């Protein structure tokens, strides 16, 4: 992909999208079209000092695709309604399914390769494992409307006979890192831990409500956003076989490990308190996630991933502690 390529990034004002813009800038790409709502002032800092050609409102962008049929070289479709506590499925259907379908159809008709954000939330409680093969989506039972919507689009994409020349649906696991300051309740546990440590020195974690998991030993595959960006960029450049790919580290770690690493990044001694999990999420809570990363590795991706300790140390020392953005 040449440096003058015309690249679209949806969800560009958000966490991963704004980091993607910054990463592309670092690689020399500035001819970027940023798509989002651009109405929340708390997201404005995410795009400060970024280089791009123009911003387009999310809904106006679809209209432009229909009317003007502009030429793009690649689309990173990162934008979505990602709130797992939003239970109005109609919102997820419109933003996560129908919007994505219209982008796909444009890319298929105009031969534009695309990478889109799926989610590990599609795997539900993980009773069927975490393999990114193309048979599993039809059997999955996600635990919330967000996960359902992401799985519905994955299934739809797999059934299409007309497709972009290259496409990849990335099942993001628990992504953390700079530019998530605006996410509030939906921000990573690292962000919450950092703020709790600074406020009163103690981090509160949810108790386990399952006998097979001790408090603090709930396990997730936490992946640093810098690794996510490298994988997205590699896919744009290499364009291996199209399909759905997991994007985690392949190694589940405990919330206790995560919190201890956050304290270590601040050079402080851990103090953890366990509290009851809210009733509204108790029966929809994932106790274990771990990406099977074989498909991406077999496709040729060889870069090492940050360990939990390395990623959190970089995030805490270079971004959170300094109030800096990516």
C-alpha positions as CSV (number, residue, x, y, z in Angstrom):
1,X,0.0,0.0,0.0
2,X,1.7,3.2,-1.2
3,X,1.9,6.2,1.2
4,X,-0.5,8.3,-0.8
5,X,-3.2,5.6,-0.3
6,X,-6.7,6.9,0.5
7,X,-7.6,5.1,3.7
8,X,-10.9,5.2,5.7
9,X,-11.0,4.7,9.5
10,X,-14.4,4.4,11.0
11,X,-14.8,4.9,14.8
12,X,-11.9,7.3,14.3
13,X,-12.6,9.4,17.4
14,X,-12.8,6.4,19.7
15,X,-10.2,4.3,21.5
16,X,-8.9,1.8,18.9
17,X,-9.9,4.0,15.9
18,X,-7.9,7.0,17.0
19,X,-4.9,4.9,17.9
20,X,-5.2,3.4,14.3
21,X,-5.1,6.9,12.9
22,X,-2.0,7.7,15.0
23,X,-0.3,4.5,13.9
24,X,-1.0,5.1,10.3
25,X,0.5,8.6,10.6
26,X,3.7,7.0,12.1
27,X,3.9,4.8,9.0
28,X,3.7,7.8,6.8
29,X,0.0,7.7,5.9
30,X,-1.9,11.0,6.1
31,X,-4.5,10.8,3.3
32,X,-7.0,9.5,5.8
33,X,-10.8,9.9,5.9
34,X,-12.0,9.8,9.5
35,X,-15.6,8.6,10.1
36,X,-17.4,9.0,13.4
37,X,-20.1,11.2,15.1
38,X,-17.5,13.8,16.3
39,X,-20.0,15.2,18.8
40,X,-18.4,14.2,22.2
41,X,-16.0,16.7,23.5
42,X,-14.3,14.1,25.7
43,X,-13.1,12.4,22.5
44,X,-11.5,15.5,21.0
45,X,-8.1,14.9,22.6
46,X,-7.9,11.5,20.9
47,X,-7.4,13.2,17.5
48,X,-5.2,16.1,18.5
49,X,-2.0,16.3,16.5
50,X,-3.2,13.6,14.1
51,X,-2.9,14.1,10.3
52,X,-5.8,13.4,8.0
53,X,-7.5,14.7,4.9
54,X,-11.1,15.1,6.3
55,X,-13.7,14.1,8.9
56,X,-17.1,12.8,7.8
57,X,-20.1,12.2,10.0
58,X,-21.0,8.6,10.3
59,X,-24.4,8.8,8.6
60,X,-23.2,11.3,6.0
61,X,-20.5,8.9,5.0
62,X,-23.0,6.2,3.9
63,X,-24.8,8.8,1.8
64,X,-21.6,9.8,0.2
65,X,-20.8,6.2,-0.7
66,X,-24.2,5.9,-2.3
67,X,-24.2,9.2,-4.2
68,X,-20.6,10.0,-5.0
69,X,-19.1,6.5,-4.9
70,X,-15.6,7.9,-4.0
71,X,-12.6,5.7,-4.5
72,X,-10.8,4.4,-1.5
73,X,-7.8,2.0,-1.2
74,X,-8.6,0.4,2.1
75,X,-11.2,0.6,4.9
76,X,-10.6,0.0,8.6
77,X,-14.1,-0.4,10.0
78,X,-13.5,0.0,13.7
79,X,-16.6,1.9,14.6
80,X,-19.4,0.2,16.5
81,X,-21.7,0.6,19.5
82,X,-19.5,-1.3,21.9
83,X,-21.5,-0.8,25.2
84,X,-22.1,-4.3,26.6
85,X,-24.7,-2.8,29.0
86,X,-26.8,-1.3,26.2
87,X,-29.7,-3.8,26.0
88,X,-31.7,-2.1,23.3
89,X,-30.9,-4.5,20.4
90,X,-32.3,-2.2,17.8
91,X,-29.4,0.2,18.4
92,X,-26.8,-2.6,17.9
93,X,-28.7,-3.9,14.8
94,X,-28.6,-0.5,13.1
95,X,-25.0,0.4,14.0
96,X,-23.2,-2.9,14.2
97,X,-25.1,-5.0,11.6
98,X,-26.8,-2.8,9.0
99,X,-24.1,-0.2,8.9
100,X,-21.4,-2.8,8.5
101,X,-23.4,-4.5,5.8
102,X,-23.6,-1.3,3.7
103,X,-19.9,-0.8,4.0
104,X,-19.3,-4.4,3.0
105,X,-21.5,-4.0,0.0
106,X,-19.7,-0.9,-1.1
107,X,-16.3,-2.6,-0.7
108,X,-17.5,-5.6,-2.7
109,X,-18.9,-3.5,-5.5
110,X,-15.8,-1.3,-5.8
111,X,-13.1,-3.9,-5.0
112,X,-11.9,-2.2,-1.8
113,X,-10.2,-4.4,0.8
114,X,-11.4,-4.0,4.4
115,X,-10.6,-5.0,8.0
116,X,-13.6,-4.8,10.4
117,X,-13.9,-5.2,14.2
118,X,-15.6,-8.2,15.4
119,X,-15.4,-9.2,19.1
120,X,-14.5,-12.0,21.5
121,X,-18.0,-11.2,23.0
122,X,-19.3,-13.4,20.2
123,X,-18.0,-16.4,22.1
124,X,-20.4,-16.0,25.0
125,X,-19.5,-18.0,28.1
126,X,-16.8,-19.9,26.1
127,X,-18.5,-23.2,26.4
128,X,-17.7,-24.0,22.7
129,X,-14.1,-22.7,23.0
130,X,-12.3,-19.8,21.3
131,X,-11.5,-21.1,17.8
132,X,-11.8,-18.7,14.9
133,X,-12.9,-21.3,12.4
134,X,-15.8,-20.5,10.1
135,X,-18.2,-23.1,11.4
136,X,-18.4,-21.9,15.0
137,X,-20.3,-18.6,14.6
138,X,-23.4,-20.5,13.7
139,X,-23.3,-22.3,17.1
140,X,-22.3,-19.5,19.3
141,X,-24.6,-18.0,22.0
142,X,-23.3,-14.5,23.0
143,X,-24.3,-13.2,26.4
144,X,-25.4,-9.6,25.5
145,X,-26.9,-7.7,22.6
146,X,-23.5,-6.3,21.6
147,X,-22.0,-9.8,21.2
148,X,-25.1,-11.0,19.4
149,X,-24.9,-8.1,16.9
150,X,-21.2,-8.8,16.2
151,X,-21.9,-12.5,15.7
152,X,-24.8,-11.7,13.4
153,X,-22.6,-9.7,11.1
154,X,-19.8,-12.4,11.2
155,X,-22.4,-15.0,10.0
156,X,-23.8,-12.7,7.4
157,X,-20.2,-11.9,6.0
158,X,-19.4,-15.6,5.8
159,X,-22.5,-16.3,3.7
160,X,-21.9,-13.6,1.1
161,X,-21.0,-14.6,-2.5
162,X,-20.0,-11.1,-3.3
163,X,-17.1,-9.9,-1.1
164,X,-14.3,-7.4,-0.9
165,X,-11.1,-8.6,-2.7
166,X,-9.7,-9.1,0.8
167,X,-11.5,-8.9,4.2
168,X,-10.7,-9.8,7.8
169,X,-13.1,-9.8,10.7
170,X,-11.0,-9.4,13.9
171,X,-12.3,-10.8,17.1
172,X,-10.8,-8.4,19.5
173,X,-10.3,-9.8,23.0
174,X,-9.8,-7.5,26.0
175,X,-8.0,-4.5,24.4
176,X,-6.4,-1.9,26.7
177,X,-4.2,1.1,26.2
178,X,-4.1,4.9,25.7
179,X,-7.0,6.9,24.3
180,X,-9.6,5.1,26.3
181,X,-10.0,7.9,28.8
182,X,-13.5,8.8,27.5
183,X,-14.9,5.2,27.9
184,X,-15.9,5.6,31.6
185,X,-17.6,2.4,32.8
186,X,-16.5,0.6,29.6
187,X,-12.8,1.4,30.0
188,X,-10.3,-1.3,30.8
189,X,-9.8,-2.5,34.4
190,X,-6.3,-1.1,34.1
191,X,-7.7,2.4,33.6
192,X,-10.1,1.9,36.5
193,X,-7.3,0.5,38.7
194,X,-5.0,3.4,38.0
195,X,-7.7,5.9,39.0
196,X,-8.6,4.0,42.1
197,X,-5.0,3.8,43.2
198,X,-4.5,7.5,42.7
199,X,-7.7,8.3,44.6
200,X,-7.5,6.0,47.7
201,X,-4.7,3.5,47.1
202,X,-7.1,0.5,47.0
203,X,-8.4,-1.3,43.9
204,X,-11.8,-3.0,44.0
205,X,-12.3,-6.1,42.0
206,X,-15.4,-8.2,41.6
207,X,-15.7,-11.3,43.8
208,X,-16.2,-14.6,41.9
209,X,-19.7,-15.9,42.0
210,X,-18.7,-19.3,40.7
211,X,-17.2,-22.0,43.0
212,X,-14.6,-23.0,40.3
213,X,-12.9,-19.5,40.3
214,X,-11.4,-17.8,43.3
215,X,-11.8,-14.1,43.8
216,X,-9.5,-12.2,41.4
217,X,-8.8,-15.3,39.4
218,X,-11.3,-14.7,36.7
219,X,-9.2,-15.0,33.5
220,X,-9.2,-12.9,30.3
221,X,-7.0,-12.6,27.3
222,X,-5.8,-9.0,27.7
223,X,-4.2,-7.5,24.5
224,X,-2.3,-4.2,24.3
225,X,-3.7,-1.8,21.7
226,X,-0.2,-1.4,20.2
227,X,-0.3,-5.1,19.2
228,X,-3.8,-4.7,17.7
229,X,-2.5,-1.8,15.5
230,X,0.4,-3.9,14.3
231,X,-1.9,-6.8,13.3
232,X,-4.3,-4.4,11.5
233,X,-1.5,-2.8,9.6
234,X,0.1,-6.2,8.7
235,X,-3.3,-7.4,7.3
236,X,-3.5,-4.3,5.2
237,X,0.0,-4.8,3.8
238,X,0.0,-8.6,3.4
239,X,-3.7,-9.4,2.7
240,X,-3.5,-13.2,3.5
241,X,-6.5,-15.4,3.2
242,X,-9.8,-13.6,3.9
243,X,-11.7,-14.6,7.0
244,X,-12.4,-14.2,10.7
245,X,-9.3,-14.0,12.9
246,X,-8.9,-13.9,16.6
247,X,-6.9,-11.1,18.0
248,X,-5.7,-11.6,21.6
249,X,-2.3,-12.8,22.9
250,X,-3.3,-16.4,23.2
251,X,-2.6,-16.4,27.0
252,X,-5.3,-15.8,29.6
253,X,-4.3,-13.9,32.7
254,X,-6.1,-13.1,36.0
255,X,-7.5,-9.8,37.0
256,X,-5.3,-10.1,40.1
257,X,-2.2,-10.2,37.9
258,X,-3.5,-7.2,36.0
259,X,-4.0,-5.1,39.1
260,X,-0.6,-6.1,40.5
261,X,1.0,-5.0,37.2
262,X,-0.8,-1.7,37.4
263,X,0.6,-1.1,40.9
264,X,4.0,-2.1,39.7
265,X,3.8,0.5,36.9
266,X,3.3,3.1,39.7
267,X,6.0,1.5,41.9
268,X,3.4,0.9,44.7
269,X,2.4,-2.1,46.9
270,X,-0.8,-3.8,45.8
271,X,-3.9,-3.4,48.0
272,X,-7.0,-5.2,46.6
273,X,-10.5,-5.3,48.0
274,X,-13.2,-7.7,46.6
275,X,-16.7,-6.5,46.1
276,X,-19.9,-8.2,45.0
277,X,-20.5,-8.1,41.2
278,X,-23.6,-6.1,40.2
279,X,-26.7,-8.2,39.7
280,X,-27.4,-6.9,36.2
281,X,-24.2,-8.4,34.8
282,X,-23.7,-11.4,37.0
283,X,-25.3,-14.0,34.7
284,X,-23.6,-12.4,31.6
285,X,-20.1,-12.3,32.9
286,X,-17.2,-14.1,31.1
287,X,-15.0,-15.9,33.6
288,X,-12.5,-17.1,31.0
289,X,-11.4,-16.0,27.6
290,X,-8.3,-17.1,25.7
291,X,-7.8,-16.6,21.9
292,X,-6.6,-19.5,19.8
293,X,-4.1,-17.5,17.7
294,X,-3.0,-20.3,15.4
295,X,-4.8,-19.0,12.3
296,X,-3.1,-15.6,12.4
297,X,0.3,-17.3,13.0
298,X,-0.3,-19.8,10.2
299,X,-1.2,-16.9,7.9
300,X,2.3,-15.6,8.4
301,X,2.2,-13.1,11.3
302,X,5.4,-13.5,13.3
303,X,5.6,-10.4,15.6
304,X,5.8,-11.1,19.3
305,X,3.0,-9.8,21.5
306,X,3.5,-7.6,24.6
307,X,3.2,-9.7,27.8
308,X,0.6,-8.4,30.3
309,X,3.4,-7.0,32.5
310,X,5.2,-5.3,29.5
311,X,2.0,-3.8,28.1
312,X,0.7,-2.4,31.4
313,X,4.1,-1.0,32.3
314,X,4.2,0.9,29.0
315,X,0.6,2.1,29.3
316,X,0.9,3.2,33.0
317,X,4.3,4.9,32.8
318,X,4.1,6.5,29.4
319,X,0.4,7.4,29.1
320,X,-1.7,7.2,32.2
321,X,0.8,8.6,34.6
322,X,1.5,11.5,32.2
323,X,-2.1,12.0,31.0
324,X,-0.8,11.4,27.4
325,X,-2.6,10.2,24.3
326,X,-1.3,7.9,21.6
